[in-house]
Amino acid sequence: MGSESQFQIPVIELPIESEDLRRGTDKWQSLCRRLREACENYGCFEVVYDKISSLIRQLFNLPLETKRKNINPKPYHGYYEPGSEFLPFYESFGLEDASNCNSVKSFAQLMWTHGHDHCCQTINTLMKQLEGLSHVIGYTTVGLPHTDKFYGALLCEDRISGLEIETKDGQWVKLFPSPGSFVFIVGDLLTTWSNGRMHAAKHRVMMSGDKDRYSLGAFAVPVEGTIIRAPREMVDEEHPQVFKDFDLMDFLNYADSEESMAIDSSKKLFIFAAQPKRVV
């Protein structure tokens, strides 16, 4: 069970609209350091944003036949309908290339006959916030613990909290984000890119009661065909390469395959891409 004590993850203000995020400035360097420390030590941090919850409710209240139009054959993309064996109450949408205005508009027109200007404006505004961040760096009551298979995830919860994080010492703690905030969680690809320095936080959702829980997840996903590798600056004699280079889609297909279904989510990256240990 997760601890009910309020585990405090770092809260970082991102001045997206100001000059404070200009590359190379002292404030930029300070922000980069704080984000790096949060990702390495906690695997997550909190940022405030407050325009999402009503839009999420509208989206999930659409007719099932409408929601099924959100089709995408790629793993972890498109609409996930509730009723699966492992997550019977989990329902989600997948909007690919959400930072592209035309992509958002096409999605809105697919879901609503006359489009949805408020939806487009809200998502576009949010994605501008998230792009600034990226330049710097309903579940079942028994939520499946996992690490995300992309660079990272931004999760925005409704008023009902249920998100829990596993700390580095193996303790499950419940997060209590501020109203209107979102939480950034490091994913497996960022662990790979940082040569193991950044901690992909295992997380889950634990629910009780009979109220629906709504959340928005935005994922930093490379384009198809991307080779995931640690840059040269991350590899040296003291820090040998932890993971072999790999193709993004090969990893996603493996992580979503029946072959890996019974494997602990946090171990899939290491089984798939860990470098053989050197014999000295």
C-alpha positions as CSV (number, residue, x, y, z in Angstrom):
1,M,0.0,0.0,0.0
2,G,1.1,3.5,-0.6
3,S,2.0,5.8,2.2
4,E,-0.7,8.5,3.0
5,S,2.0,10.9,4.3
6,Q,2.6,13.7,1.8
7,F,5.8,12.9,0.0
8,Q,7.1,16.2,-1.4
9,I,8.5,16.1,-4.9
10,P,10.3,19.2,-6.2
11,V,8.0,22.0,-7.4
12,I,9.6,23.9,-10.2
13,E,8.2,27.1,-11.8
14,L,8.9,27.4,-15.5
15,P,8.7,31.0,-16.7
16,I,7.8,30.0,-20.2
17,E,6.7,33.4,-21.3
18,S,9.7,35.3,-20.1
19,E,13.3,35.8,-21.2
20,D,14.4,33.6,-18.3
21,L,14.5,30.5,-20.5
22,R,17.0,31.9,-23.1
23,R,19.7,29.3,-23.6
24,G,23.0,30.1,-22.0
25,T,21.7,32.6,-19.4
26,D,22.4,32.2,-15.7
27,K,18.7,31.5,-15.0
28,W,18.7,28.9,-17.8
29,Q,21.7,27.1,-16.3
30,S,20.1,27.2,-12.8
31,L,16.8,25.8,-14.1
32,C,18.7,23.1,-16.0
33,R,20.5,22.1,-12.8
34,R,17.3,21.9,-10.8
35,L,15.5,19.8,-13.4
36,R,18.5,17.5,-13.7
37,E,18.7,17.0,-9.9
38,A,14.9,16.4,-9.7
39,C,15.1,13.8,-12.5
40,E,18.1,12.0,-11.1
41,N,17.0,12.0,-7.4
42,Y,13.2,11.7,-7.7
43,G,12.4,10.7,-11.3
44,C,9.7,13.4,-11.3
45,F,8.7,17.0,-10.4
46,E,5.6,19.2,-10.3
47,V,4.7,22.2,-12.5
48,V,1.5,24.3,-12.2
49,Y,-1.0,24.6,-15.1
50,D,-4.8,25.1,-14.7
51,K,-6.9,24.8,-17.8
52,I,-7.5,21.1,-18.4
53,S,-10.1,19.3,-16.2
54,S,-13.4,20.4,-17.8
55,L,-12.1,19.6,-21.3
56,I,-11.1,16.0,-20.2
57,R,-14.6,15.4,-18.9
58,Q,-16.2,16.5,-22.2
59,L,-13.9,14.2,-24.2
60,F,-14.5,11.1,-22.1
61,N,-18.3,11.7,-22.1
62,L,-18.4,11.4,-25.9
63,P,-20.3,8.4,-27.4
64,L,-18.2,5.2,-27.6
65,E,-18.6,5.0,-31.4
66,T,-17.1,8.5,-31.6
67,K,-14.2,7.7,-29.3
68,R,-13.4,4.6,-31.4
69,K,-12.5,6.9,-34.4
70,N,-9.3,7.7,-32.6
71,I,-7.4,4.8,-34.2
72,N,-3.7,4.3,-34.4
73,P,-1.9,0.9,-34.9
74,K,1.3,2.0,-33.1
75,P,1.8,0.7,-29.5
76,Y,0.6,3.2,-26.9
77,H,-1.2,5.4,-29.5
78,G,-4.8,5.9,-30.3
79,Y,-7.9,5.2,-28.2
80,Y,-7.8,2.5,-25.5
81,E,-11.2,1.1,-24.6
82,P,-12.0,0.0,-21.1
83,G,-12.5,-3.7,-20.5
84,S,-9.1,-5.2,-21.0
85,E,-7.9,-8.2,-18.9
86,F,-5.2,-6.2,-17.0
87,L,-6.9,-2.7,-16.9
88,P,-10.7,-3.2,-17.0
89,F,-11.5,0.4,-16.0
90,Y,-8.7,2.1,-17.9
91,E,-9.7,4.4,-20.8
92,S,-7.4,6.7,-22.7
93,F,-7.0,8.7,-25.9
94,G,-3.8,9.1,-28.0
95,L,-3.2,12.4,-29.9
96,E,-0.1,12.0,-32.0
97,D,2.0,15.1,-32.7
98,A,0.0,17.2,-30.3
99,S,2.3,20.2,-30.7
100,N,1.1,20.5,-34.3
101,C,-1.9,22.8,-34.6
102,N,-3.3,21.0,-37.6
103,S,-3.0,17.6,-35.8
104,V,-5.0,19.0,-32.9
105,K,-7.6,20.5,-35.2
106,S,-8.0,17.2,-37.1
107,F,-8.5,15.4,-33.8
108,A,-11.1,17.9,-32.6
109,Q,-13.0,17.6,-35.9
110,L,-12.9,13.8,-35.5
111,M,-14.4,13.9,-32.1
112,W,-16.9,16.8,-32.6
113,T,-18.8,17.4,-35.8
114,H,-18.1,21.2,-35.9
115,G,-14.6,20.9,-34.2
116,H,-13.9,22.4,-30.8
117,D,-12.1,25.7,-30.8
118,H,-11.7,25.7,-27.0
119,C,-10.2,22.2,-27.1
120,C,-7.7,23.4,-29.8
121,Q,-6.8,26.5,-28.0
122,T,-6.3,24.7,-24.6
123,I,-4.1,22.0,-26.1
124,N,-2.1,24.4,-28.2
125,T,-1.4,26.6,-25.1
126,L,-0.5,23.6,-23.0
127,M,1.8,22.2,-25.7
128,K,3.6,25.6,-25.9
129,Q,4.3,25.2,-22.2
130,L,5.5,21.7,-22.6
131,E,7.8,22.6,-25.5
132,G,9.5,25.1,-23.2
133,L,10.0,22.2,-20.7
134,S,11.2,19.8,-23.4
135,H,13.9,22.2,-24.5
136,V,15.3,22.1,-21.0
137,I,15.6,18.8,-20.5
138,G,-9.5,5.8,-15.2
139,Y,-7.2,2.8,-13.9
140,T,-8.4,-0.3,-11.9
141,T,-8.3,-0.1,-8.1
142,V,-5.1,-2.1,-8.2
143,G,-3.1,0.0,-10.6
144,L,-0.3,-1.7,-12.5
145,P,3.1,-0.3,-11.5
146,H,5.1,0.7,-14.6
147,T,7.7,3.0,-16.0
148,D,6.8,5.0,-19.2
149,K,8.3,3.8,-22.4
150,F,9.0,7.3,-23.9
151,Y,11.3,10.1,-22.8
152,G,8.9,11.3,-20.2
153,A,5.2,11.9,-19.3
154,L,3.3,14.9,-18.0
155,L,0.3,13.9,-16.0
156,C,-2.5,16.3,-15.1
157,E,-5.0,14.9,-12.7
158,D,-8.6,16.0,-12.0
159,R,-9.7,16.7,-8.4
160,I,-9.4,13.0,-7.5
161,S,-5.8,12.1,-6.7
162,G,-4.6,8.5,-7.1
163,L,-1.0,8.8,-8.5
164,E,1.7,7.0,-6.5
165,I,5.4,6.9,-7.0
166,E,7.9,4.3,-5.9
167,T,10.9,5.9,-4.3
168,K,14.4,4.7,-4.9
169,D,14.3,2.8,-1.6
170,G,11.3,0.8,-2.7
171,Q,8.5,2.6,-0.8
172,W,5.2,3.5,-2.5
173,V,4.1,7.1,-1.7
174,K,1.0,8.9,-2.8
175,L,1.4,12.3,-4.4
176,F,-0.9,15.2,-3.7
177,P,-0.2,17.7,-6.5
178,S,-1.5,21.2,-6.2
179,P,-4.9,21.9,-8.0
180,G,-4.3,22.6,-11.6
181,S,-0.8,21.3,-11.7
182,F,0.9,18.6,-13.7
183,V,3.6,16.1,-12.8
184,F,6.6,15.3,-15.0
185,I,7.8,11.7,-14.7
186,V,11.1,10.5,-16.3
187,G,10.6,7.6,-18.8
188,D,12.8,4.8,-20.0
189,L,14.1,6.7,-23.0
190,L,15.4,9.6,-20.9
191,T,17.2,7.0,-18.7
192,T,18.8,5.6,-21.8
193,W,19.7,9.1,-23.2
194,S,21.3,10.1,-19.8
195,N,23.3,6.8,-19.7
196,G,21.4,5.7,-16.6
197,R,21.8,9.0,-14.6
198,M,18.1,9.9,-14.7
199,H,15.8,7.8,-12.8
200,A,12.7,6.4,-14.5
201,A,10.2,6.5,-11.7
202,K,7.9,3.5,-11.4
203,H,4.4,4.7,-10.8
204,R,0.8,3.5,-10.5
205,V,-2.7,4.8,-9.9
206,M,-4.6,3.5,-6.8
207,M,-8.3,4.3,-6.7
208,S,-11.1,3.9,-4.1
209,G,-14.7,4.9,-4.0
210,D,-17.1,5.2,-6.9
211,K,-16.1,8.5,-8.5
212,D,-14.5,8.7,-12.0
213,R,-11.0,9.9,-12.1
214,Y,-9.9,12.0,-15.1
215,S,-6.3,12.7,-16.1
216,L,-4.4,14.1,-19.1
217,G,-1.1,12.6,-20.1
218,A,1.3,14.2,-22.6
219,F,4.3,12.1,-23.6
220,A,7.6,13.1,-25.2
221,V,7.9,10.7,-28.1
222,P,10.6,10.7,-30.8
223,V,9.6,10.2,-34.4
224,E,9.4,6.7,-35.8
225,G,12.8,5.5,-36.9
226,T,14.7,7.3,-34.2
227,I,17.8,5.5,-32.8
228,I,17.9,5.9,-29.0
229,R,21.4,6.4,-27.7
230,A,23.4,8.2,-25.1
231,P,25.4,11.1,-26.5
232,R,29.1,11.1,-26.3
233,E,29.1,13.6,-23.5
234,M,27.3,11.1,-21.2
235,V,29.9,8.3,-21.8
236,D,33.4,8.1,-20.4
237,E,35.8,5.8,-18.5
238,E,34.0,6.4,-15.2
239,H,30.6,6.1,-16.9
240,P,30.7,3.4,-19.6
241,Q,27.7,3.0,-21.9
242,V,24.9,1.3,-19.9
243,F,22.5,0.6,-22.8
244,K,23.2,-0.4,-26.4
245,D,21.8,1.8,-29.2
246,F,18.3,0.7,-30.3
247,D,15.5,1.6,-32.6
248,L,12.5,3.3,-30.9
249,M,9.8,1.1,-32.6
250,D,11.7,-2.1,-31.9
251,F,11.7,-1.2,-28.2
252,L,8.0,-0.2,-28.1
253,N,6.9,-3.3,-30.0
254,Y,8.9,-5.4,-27.5
255,A,7.5,-3.6,-24.5
256,D,3.9,-4.2,-25.8
257,S,4.4,-7.8,-26.9
258,E,3.1,-11.0,-25.3
259,E,6.7,-12.0,-24.8
260,S,7.3,-9.2,-22.3
261,M,3.8,-9.1,-20.8
262,A,4.8,-10.9,-17.6
263,I,8.0,-8.9,-17.1
264,D,8.2,-6.1,-14.5
265,S,7.7,-2.9,-16.5
266,S,10.8,-1.3,-14.9
267,K,13.0,-4.2,-16.0
268,K,12.0,-4.3,-19.7
269,L,14.5,-1.6,-20.8
270,F,17.4,-3.5,-19.1
271,I,16.4,-6.8,-20.6
272,F,16.0,-5.3,-24.0
273,A,19.0,-3.0,-24.2
274,A,21.4,-3.4,-21.4
275,Q,25.1,-3.7,-22.5
276,P,26.9,-6.9,-21.5
277,K,29.1,-6.4,-18.5
278,R,32.7,-6.0,-19.4
279,V,35.2,-8.6,-18.1
280,V,38.3,-6.9,-16.8
